[in-house]
Amino acid sequence: MRRDFELGPSDTRALDALGCRWEAANLAGALWIIIHDFPIPAGYNVVLARVAIRVDNYPSGGIDMAYFYPPLSRSDGLQINNLSEFQLEGLTYQQWSRHYGWNPEVDSLATHIRRVRGWLKHEFRKR
C-alpha cells in the first residue's frame, strides 16, 4: 500500500481501526486517502467498495465528498442525487457531492469517514 505522505497519528489509528487496507497517495499532484474494501450497507449494488477521499487542504481546509469505485446504485432502482463521474488512476469513480461545515477544531479524517457512512445510510431514508 502506498504511503506517499504521512498522516497524523490519530488519523492513522482511525484508518487502521477500520480493518481495511488503505493508501495515502499523491496522484497527479493531489493528495488522496484510498480505502479498499470499505463496507457498503445493504441495499446497494455492492457490499464492498473502494472509497477515495481528497485531502489536499486537510486539516485546515477540510474535507468533503467521497468517491466510490465501483459506482454505487440502489438495489431498488431509485436514483441517488448529486453524483458525477470522476477519473482517478484510469478508473471511473462516482463522486458523491456532499458538503458540510468543516471545523478543524472538531473534525478529522475519522469524523469524515463517519459522515460518509451516514450518507450511505441516509440515502435510504428518502423515497
Helices and strands as residue ranges (DSSP letters): H 9-17, E 22-27, E 30-39, E 48-54, E 66-69, E 83-88, E 91-96, H 109-122, G 123-125
